[in-house]
């Protein structure tokens, strides 16, 4: 389940390349993407 999540996370190009240098700017899209995956699974 965790490996599947990271596989889906890597499909998002902006997250895979990490354009944002600050940790808080990088973490925000990860949270949004995780929420989107969670909602789709309901």
N, C-alpha and C positions, 0 to 999 in steps of 0.2 A: 504494500500500500504506500509506504514512504517512498520507495524507489519509483513507483508509478507517478507520484506527485512531482518528484524532481525531474522525471522525464518530461512531464507536461510543462514544468517550469522552464526547462531549457528550450522549449519550442518558441517561447516568447523572445524575439530577437533582442530587444532592449535589455532584457534581464540577463540573457546569456552573455552579452558583450559588456555589460556593466558600464554604461556611459556615465552614470553619476558617480562622483568620487566620494561624496559624503555618505556616511552610513545611513542617516535618516532619509536622505533622498533615495537611496537604493532600496531601503526596506519598505517604503510606501507602496511601490508597484507590486512588490512580492505579496504584501497583504491583500491588495486588491485582486491580484490574480488568484490567490488562495481562496478568497471569498467567492470569486466567480466559479471556481472548480467546485467548491462546497455547495453552492446554490444549484449548480447543474446536476449534482448527484442526488438531490432531494427529490 
